[in-house]
Amino acid sequence: MEYVRDNENLSFPMPRPLIDITPFLGTWRNTNNTPHWVSSVRIEPLEGSLVVEVSGGINGSPESWGPTPATYLYGSSLQSASGGAWRASYDLDFCEVDLEANINQGLLVVAQFIRMKDGSGRSDRAVREFFYQA
């Protein structure tokens, strides 16, 4: 197997350590006074993983998206079990949304990949919003 960087050619003890989810936990508020689609994100623990609950109510976004489990957790590096990022998905009837989030300089950065399925003619789109811990 080829590696891009020398530090990727490492062996780690098995089993892999669990990802530390504590950096993600809590309520996160949008840094923008006029958010695009999401006003806040609440993250709670769920059996070694996360459950994400999004609040919107902006530009056609539902007020409450309901809880959804994180589908993937990622460490912050190959050698670290510190939480680096997560992914979650929503089916909101009129659209499907994939969320990908990471913490950068104390902010939760959430990329939203929105696929419209209601026949409205609105474009699919990608949105990135920034959140501070409340």
N, C-alpha and C positions, 0 to 999 in steps of 0.2 A: 504494500500500500504506500502511496506517495503522500507526503505532507507538504503543505504550503510553508509552514514555519517549523523550525526545529522544536519549539516548545509544544507542538501538537503530537510529536512522536514520543508519547509518554505512556507508561503503564500505571494503572490505578488499581488499588485493591478492590475486590468484589465482595459483597455487593456494593453498588454505588451508594454514596451517602444520600439521604433524603435532602431535598432542596429546602432551605430555611425560608419560610414564607413570611416571617414577621415583618420584613421591610414593606410589604404590600398592604398589611392589614390596617383597617380603619376607613374613615370617610375622607374622600378626596373631592375638593371643589374646583371648578374650572377657574383658571386664572383670568380668563377673558370675561368682562362684564356682559358681553353679548356673544355667548357661545354659539357655535354652529349648530350642534345637535344634542350635546350632552352637557347637563349642568353639574352633575356629580356622579361619583362612582363609589359605592360602598363595597368593601372586600372583607370577607370573614373566612375563618378556617373551616375546612370540611375534610375530615379524615385524611390529614396529611397533604391536602391540596387546598384549593380556594373555591369559594363561591362568590360570584360577582353580581352586583345589583346596580343597574344603571338607571339614573333619573334624567329625563329630558324635558319634554313639554315645550320644545323650541322648534320652529320651522317644520312642523308636522311630525316631530319625534314624539312618541308616546310619553306621557308623564312618568309612568313607571314601567320599565321593561321587564320587571320580575327577576328572580334569581336564576342564575345559570352557572353550572360548574365550569371551572377552567379546564380546557381540554388538554393543555400542555403547560408544564412548568420548565423553566430553563435556569441553569446556574449562571452566575455572572462571568465565569470563565471556565476553562477546562479543569482547572485545579480547585475550583471553589464550589461549595454547596450553598453559598449565599444566593438568595433569590435574585435573578437578573431580569427575567421577563416571564410573561405568561400569555396564553391565547385563550379566547373564549368565543362562542358563537351564539347568535340569537336568530330566531325565526319570528319576525314581527307581523306575520301574515302578508302585509303589503311589500315587505322587503326582507332580505336576509343580510345580517351584519356579522362580519368577522372582526373581532377586536384583537389587537396585538399591542401589548403594553410593556414598558420597561421604565425603570427609575433612572433618571439622569439629573445629576446635581440637585437632588432632593425633590425633584418634580416627577410625577407620574405622567409619562408621555403615552397617550393612547391613540393609536392609528385605527381608524374605522374604515373598513372596506364594505361599501353598501351596494347591494345588488337589488335593484327594483324588480318586482315581479307582479305589479298590479295593473300593467298595461296602460299606465298613465302617460307614457312617453318621456318621463323624467329619466335623466341619464344616471347610470351607475357612477359611483364616485368614491374617491378616497379622501378622507379628512383626518387631520392630525390635530389633537387638542392637548393642552397641558393643564395639569391639576396639582394643587398644593394640598397638603394634609391638614384637615380642619381640626 
